Amino acid sequence: MPIHIIGPIKMTLAILGLLMSIAWVVIWVVVLFKRWNKPLLSSIVLG
């Protein structure tokens, strides 16, 4: 493949990987927040 095609593909894959990891973090925070809905946890999440 030409180089000008490989560049955008690599960037797209990097962005997708970043979005996937962010999505996993958000999902885990929501799951843990629902499972242990304590004042300490909510204060950590809300900062």
PyMOL Python script that loads the backbone (N, CA, C, O; Angstrom):
from pymol import cmd

cmd.read_pdbstr("""\
ATOM      1  N   MET A   1       0.839  -1.209   0.000  1.00  0.00           N
ATOM      2  CA  MET A   1       0.000   0.000   0.000  1.00  0.00           C
ATOM      3  C   MET A   1       0.869   1.252   0.000  1.00  0.00           C
ATOM      4  O   MET A   1       1.944   1.272   0.599  1.00  0.00           O
ATOM      5  N   PRO A   2       0.402   2.279  -0.666  1.00  0.00           N
ATOM      6  CA  PRO A   2       1.141   3.555  -0.646  1.00  0.00           C
ATOM      7  C   PRO A   2       1.184   4.140   0.764  1.00  0.00           C
ATOM      8  O   PRO A   2       0.313   3.880   1.595  1.00  0.00           O
ATOM      9  N   ILE A   3       2.216   4.930   1.006  1.00  0.00           N
ATOM     10  CA  ILE A   3       2.415   5.476   2.348  1.00  0.00           C
ATOM     11  C   ILE A   3       1.271   6.423   2.748  1.00  0.00           C
ATOM     12  O   ILE A   3       0.885   6.465   3.917  1.00  0.00           O
ATOM     13  N   HIS A   4       0.732   7.175   1.789  1.00  0.00           N
ATOM     14  CA  HIS A   4      -0.314   8.141   2.134  1.00  0.00           C
ATOM     15  C   HIS A   4      -1.614   7.445   2.535  1.00  0.00           C
ATOM     16  O   HIS A   4      -2.519   8.092   3.062  1.00  0.00           O
ATOM     17  N   ILE A   5      -1.719   6.139   2.294  1.00  0.00           N
ATOM     18  CA  ILE A   5      -2.885   5.374   2.760  1.00  0.00           C
ATOM     19  C   ILE A   5      -2.604   4.764   4.133  1.00  0.00           C
ATOM     20  O   ILE A   5      -3.496   4.689   4.978  1.00  0.00           O
ATOM     21  N   ILE A   6      -1.355   4.329   4.353  1.00  0.00           N
ATOM     22  CA  ILE A   6      -0.994   3.692   5.625  1.00  0.00           C
ATOM     23  C   ILE A   6      -1.118   4.682   6.781  1.00  0.00           C
ATOM     24  O   ILE A   6      -1.548   4.299   7.869  1.00  0.00           O
ATOM     25  N   GLY A   7      -0.756   5.932   6.571  1.00  0.00           N
ATOM     26  CA  GLY A   7      -0.805   6.939   7.637  1.00  0.00           C
ATOM     27  C   GLY A   7      -2.188   7.084   8.267  1.00  0.00           C
ATOM     28  O   GLY A   7      -2.340   6.887   9.472  1.00  0.00           O
ATOM     29  N   PRO A   8      -3.206   7.431   7.458  1.00  0.00           N
ATOM     30  CA  PRO A   8      -4.567   7.574   8.010  1.00  0.00           C
ATOM     31  C   PRO A   8      -5.089   6.288   8.649  1.00  0.00           C
ATOM     32  O   PRO A   8      -5.830   6.346   9.630  1.00  0.00           O
ATOM     33  N   ILE A   9      -4.710   5.120   8.102  1.00  0.00           N
ATOM     34  CA  ILE A   9      -5.163   3.854   8.688  1.00  0.00           C
ATOM     35  C   ILE A   9      -4.574   3.685  10.082  1.00  0.00           C
ATOM     36  O   ILE A   9      -5.282   3.305  11.015  1.00  0.00           O
ATOM     37  N   LYS A  10      -3.280   3.967  10.230  1.00  0.00           N
ATOM     38  CA  LYS A  10      -2.650   3.866  11.551  1.00  0.00           C
ATOM     39  C   LYS A  10      -3.286   4.844  12.535  1.00  0.00           C
ATOM     40  O   LYS A  10      -3.514   4.499  13.694  1.00  0.00           O
ATOM     41  N   MET A  11      -3.573   6.059  12.078  1.00  0.00           N
ATOM     42  CA  MET A  11      -4.172   7.066  12.953  1.00  0.00           C
ATOM     43  C   MET A  11      -5.583   6.633  13.364  1.00  0.00           C
ATOM     44  O   MET A  11      -5.984   6.801  14.516  1.00  0.00           O
ATOM     45  N   THR A  12      -6.329   6.074  12.403  1.00  0.00           N
ATOM     46  CA  THR A  12      -7.684   5.612  12.706  1.00  0.00           C
ATOM     47  C   THR A  12      -7.650   4.481  13.726  1.00  0.00           C
ATOM     48  O   THR A  12      -8.457   4.459  14.655  1.00  0.00           O
ATOM     49  N   LEU A  13      -6.718   3.538  13.558  1.00  0.00           N
ATOM     50  CA  LEU A  13      -6.601   2.430  14.507  1.00  0.00           C
ATOM     51  C   LEU A  13      -6.206   2.937  15.888  1.00  0.00           C
ATOM     52  O   LEU A  13      -6.708   2.441  16.897  1.00  0.00           O
ATOM     53  N   ALA A  14      -5.317   3.915  15.941  1.00  0.00           N
ATOM     54  CA  ALA A  14      -4.904   4.477  17.234  1.00  0.00           C
ATOM     55  C   ALA A  14      -6.084   5.149  17.927  1.00  0.00           C
ATOM     56  O   ALA A  14      -6.274   4.985  19.132  1.00  0.00           O
ATOM     57  N   ILE A  15      -6.877   5.905  17.169  1.00  0.00           N
ATOM     58  CA  ILE A  15      -8.044   6.588  17.748  1.00  0.00           C
ATOM     59  C   ILE A  15      -9.065   5.562  18.227  1.00  0.00           C
ATOM     60  O   ILE A  15      -9.645   5.717  19.302  1.00  0.00           O
ATOM     61  N   LEU A  16      -9.289   4.508  17.428  1.00  0.00           N
ATOM     62  CA  LEU A  16     -10.238   3.467  17.827  1.00  0.00           C
ATOM     63  C   LEU A  16      -9.766   2.772  19.101  1.00  0.00           C
ATOM     64  O   LEU A  16     -10.575   2.507  19.990  1.00  0.00           O
ATOM     65  N   GLY A  17      -8.486   2.475  19.203  1.00  0.00           N
ATOM     66  CA  GLY A  17      -7.947   1.842  20.400  1.00  0.00           C
ATOM     67  C   GLY A  17      -8.125   2.731  21.617  1.00  0.00           C
ATOM     68  O   GLY A  17      -8.470   2.252  22.697  1.00  0.00           O
ATOM     69  N   LEU A  18      -7.888   4.031  21.442  1.00  0.00           N
ATOM     70  CA  LEU A  18      -8.062   4.971  22.549  1.00  0.00           C
ATOM     71  C   LEU A  18      -9.517   5.019  22.988  1.00  0.00           C
ATOM     72  O   LEU A  18      -9.805   5.007  24.185  1.00  0.00           O
ATOM     73  N   LEU A  19     -10.437   5.074  22.028  1.00  0.00           N
ATOM     74  CA  LEU A  19     -11.863   5.113  22.361  1.00  0.00           C
ATOM     75  C   LEU A  19     -12.302   3.832  23.056  1.00  0.00           C
ATOM     76  O   LEU A  19     -13.112   3.873  23.982  1.00  0.00           O
ATOM     77  N   MET A  20     -11.767   2.683  22.611  1.00  0.00           N
ATOM     78  CA  MET A  20     -12.129   1.409  23.235  1.00  0.00           C
ATOM     79  C   MET A  20     -11.662   1.372  24.683  1.00  0.00           C
ATOM     80  O   MET A  20     -12.403   0.937  25.564  1.00  0.00           O
ATOM     81  N   SER A  21     -10.430   1.829  24.934  1.00  0.00           N
ATOM     82  CA  SER A  21      -9.920   1.803  26.309  1.00  0.00           C
ATOM     83  C   SER A  21     -10.709   2.767  27.199  1.00  0.00           C
ATOM     84  O   SER A  21     -10.993   2.453  28.355  1.00  0.00           O
ATOM     85  N   ILE A  22     -11.060   3.933  26.664  1.00  0.00           N
ATOM     86  CA  ILE A  22     -11.875   4.886  27.431  1.00  0.00           C
ATOM     87  C   ILE A  22     -13.239   4.281  27.729  1.00  0.00           C
ATOM     88  O   ILE A  22     -13.756   4.420  28.837  1.00  0.00           O
ATOM     89  N   ALA A  23     -13.826   3.601  26.730  1.00  0.00           N
ATOM     90  CA  ALA A  23     -15.139   2.975  26.922  1.00  0.00           C
ATOM     91  C   ALA A  23     -15.073   1.915  28.014  1.00  0.00           C
ATOM     92  O   ALA A  23     -15.982   1.820  28.839  1.00  0.00           O
ATOM     93  N   TRP A  24     -13.988   1.103  28.029  1.00  0.00           N
ATOM     94  CA  TRP A  24     -13.843   0.073  29.067  1.00  0.00           C
ATOM     95  C   TRP A  24     -13.758   0.707  30.449  1.00  0.00           C
ATOM     96  O   TRP A  24     -14.376   0.219  31.395  1.00  0.00           O
ATOM     97  N   VAL A  25     -12.992   1.798  30.574  1.00  0.00           N
ATOM     98  CA  VAL A  25     -12.868   2.474  31.875  1.00  0.00           C
ATOM     99  C   VAL A  25     -14.230   2.986  32.332  1.00  0.00           C
ATOM    100  O   VAL A  25     -14.604   2.816  33.492  1.00  0.00           O
ATOM    101  N   VAL A  26     -14.972   3.615  31.417  1.00  0.00           N
ATOM    102  CA  VAL A  26     -16.291   4.152  31.765  1.00  0.00           C
ATOM    103  C   VAL A  26     -17.236   3.030  32.193  1.00  0.00           C
ATOM    104  O   VAL A  26     -17.966   3.162  33.175  1.00  0.00           O
ATOM    105  N   ILE A  27     -17.213   1.920  31.442  1.00  0.00           N
ATOM    106  CA  ILE A  27     -18.084   0.780  31.781  1.00  0.00           C
ATOM    107  C   ILE A  27     -17.745   0.248  33.174  1.00  0.00           C
ATOM    108  O   ILE A  27     -18.645  -0.004  33.976  1.00  0.00           O
ATOM    109  N   TRP A  28     -16.446   0.075  33.468  1.00  0.00           N
ATOM    110  CA  TRP A  28     -16.054  -0.444  34.781  1.00  0.00           C
ATOM    111  C   TRP A  28     -16.445   0.505  35.901  1.00  0.00           C
ATOM    112  O   TRP A  28     -16.891   0.060  36.959  1.00  0.00           O
ATOM    113  N   VAL A  29     -16.284   1.821  35.683  1.00  0.00           N
ATOM    114  CA  VAL A  29     -16.671   2.796  36.710  1.00  0.00           C
ATOM    115  C   VAL A  29     -18.166   2.700  36.988  1.00  0.00           C
ATOM    116  O   VAL A  29     -18.589   2.722  38.144  1.00  0.00           O
ATOM    117  N   VAL A  30     -18.970   2.593  35.921  1.00  0.00           N
ATOM    118  CA  VAL A  30     -20.421   2.498  36.100  1.00  0.00           C
ATOM    119  C   VAL A  30     -20.797   1.203  36.821  1.00  0.00           C
ATOM    120  O   VAL A  30     -21.634   1.214  37.724  1.00  0.00           O
ATOM    121  N   VAL A  31     -20.176   0.084  36.422  1.00  0.00           N
ATOM    122  CA  VAL A  31     -20.489  -1.210  37.046  1.00  0.00           C
ATOM    123  C   VAL A  31     -20.120  -1.194  38.528  1.00  0.00           C
ATOM    124  O   VAL A  31     -20.917  -1.598  39.375  1.00  0.00           O
ATOM    125  N   LEU A  32     -18.917  -0.729  38.836  1.00  0.00           N
ATOM    126  CA  LEU A  32     -18.477  -0.698  40.230  1.00  0.00           C
ATOM    127  C   LEU A  32     -19.320   0.288  41.037  1.00  0.00           C
ATOM    128  O   LEU A  32     -19.625   0.044  42.205  1.00  0.00           O
ATOM    129  N   PHE A  33     -19.695   1.408  40.405  1.00  0.00           N
ATOM    130  CA  PHE A  33     -20.494   2.412  41.107  1.00  0.00           C
ATOM    131  C   PHE A  33     -21.872   1.840  41.459  1.00  0.00           C
ATOM    132  O   PHE A  33     -22.405   2.112  42.536  1.00  0.00           O
ATOM    133  N   LYS A  34     -22.443   1.051  40.551  1.00  0.00           N
ATOM    134  CA  LYS A  34     -23.752   0.460  40.830  1.00  0.00           C
ATOM    135  C   LYS A  34     -23.635  -0.659  41.867  1.00  0.00           C
ATOM    136  O   LYS A  34     -24.537  -0.864  42.680  1.00  0.00           O
ATOM    137  N   ARG A  35     -22.509  -1.380  41.827  1.00  0.00           N
ATOM    138  CA  ARG A  35     -22.344  -2.516  42.736  1.00  0.00           C
ATOM    139  C   ARG A  35     -22.074  -2.043  44.156  1.00  0.00           C
ATOM    140  O   ARG A  35     -22.653  -2.566  45.108  1.00  0.00           O
ATOM    141  N   TRP A  36     -21.190  -1.047  44.303  1.00  0.00           N
ATOM    142  CA  TRP A  36     -20.858  -0.528  45.638  1.00  0.00           C
ATOM    143  C   TRP A  36     -21.164   0.957  45.667  1.00  0.00           C
ATOM    144  O   TRP A  36     -20.265   1.784  45.515  1.00  0.00           O
ATOM    145  N   ASN A  37     -22.428   1.296  45.862  1.00  0.00           N
ATOM    146  CA  ASN A  37     -22.826   2.705  45.830  1.00  0.00           C
ATOM    147  C   ASN A  37     -22.663   3.292  47.227  1.00  0.00           C
ATOM    148  O   ASN A  37     -23.636   3.472  47.960  1.00  0.00           O
ATOM    149  N   LYS A  38     -21.421   3.587  47.580  1.00  0.00           N
ATOM    150  CA  LYS A  38     -21.107   4.125  48.908  1.00  0.00           C
ATOM    151  C   LYS A  38     -20.718   5.595  48.796  1.00  0.00           C
ATOM    152  O   LYS A  38     -20.295   6.036  47.727  1.00  0.00           O
ATOM    153  N   PRO A  39     -20.853   6.360  49.876  1.00  0.00           N
ATOM    154  CA  PRO A  39     -20.456   7.782  49.845  1.00  0.00           C
ATOM    155  C   PRO A  39     -18.996   7.976  49.456  1.00  0.00           C
ATOM    156  O   PRO A  39     -18.660   8.939  48.767  1.00  0.00           O
ATOM    157  N   LEU A  40     -18.117   7.059  49.896  1.00  0.00           N
ATOM    158  CA  LEU A  40     -16.701   7.187  49.569  1.00  0.00           C
ATOM    159  C   LEU A  40     -16.482   7.074  48.066  1.00  0.00           C
ATOM    160  O   LEU A  40     -15.755   7.869  47.470  1.00  0.00           O
ATOM    161  N   LEU A  41     -17.123   6.073  47.459  1.00  0.00           N
ATOM    162  CA  LEU A  41     -16.954   5.870  46.025  1.00  0.00           C
ATOM    163  C   LEU A  41     -17.511   7.045  45.235  1.00  0.00           C
ATOM    164  O   LEU A  41     -16.887   7.510  44.281  1.00  0.00           O
ATOM    165  N   SER A  42     -18.678   7.522  45.629  1.00  0.00           N
ATOM    166  CA  SER A  42     -19.282   8.644  44.900  1.00  0.00           C
ATOM    167  C   SER A  42     -18.421   9.901  45.031  1.00  0.00           C
ATOM    168  O   SER A  42     -18.328  10.685  44.087  1.00  0.00           O
ATOM    169  N   SER A  43     -17.795  10.098  46.186  1.00  0.00           N
ATOM    170  CA  SER A  43     -16.936  11.271  46.351  1.00  0.00           C
ATOM    171  C   SER A  43     -15.687  11.152  45.478  1.00  0.00           C
ATOM    172  O   SER A  43     -15.189  12.153  44.964  1.00  0.00           O
ATOM    173  N   ILE A  44     -15.179   9.920  45.310  1.00  0.00           N
ATOM    174  CA  ILE A  44     -14.016   9.718  44.442  1.00  0.00           C
ATOM    175  C   ILE A  44     -14.401   9.979  42.988  1.00  0.00           C
ATOM    176  O   ILE A  44     -13.665  10.638  42.254  1.00  0.00           O
ATOM    177  N   VAL A  45     -15.565   9.455  42.572  1.00  0.00           N
ATOM    178  CA  VAL A  45     -15.994   9.620  41.183  1.00  0.00           C
ATOM    179  C   VAL A  45     -16.286  11.080  40.868  1.00  0.00           C
ATOM    180  O   VAL A  45     -15.916  11.576  39.803  1.00  0.00           O
ATOM    181  N   LEU A  46     -16.950  11.770  41.794  1.00  0.00           N
ATOM    182  CA  LEU A  46     -17.316  13.158  41.549  1.00  0.00           C
ATOM    183  C   LEU A  46     -16.159  14.120  41.818  1.00  0.00           C
ATOM    184  O   LEU A  46     -16.230  15.295  41.456  1.00  0.00           O
ATOM    185  N   GLY A  47     -15.103  13.628  42.445  1.00  0.00           N
ATOM    186  CA  GLY A  47     -13.956  14.471  42.691  1.00  0.00           C
ATOM    187  C   GLY A  47     -14.154  15.376  43.881  1.00  0.00           C
ATOM    188  O   GLY A  47     -13.262  16.156  44.218  1.00  0.00           O
TER     189      GLY A  47
END
""", "prot")
cmd.dss("prot")
cmd.show_as("cartoon", "prot")
cmd.util.cbc("prot")
cmd.orient("prot")
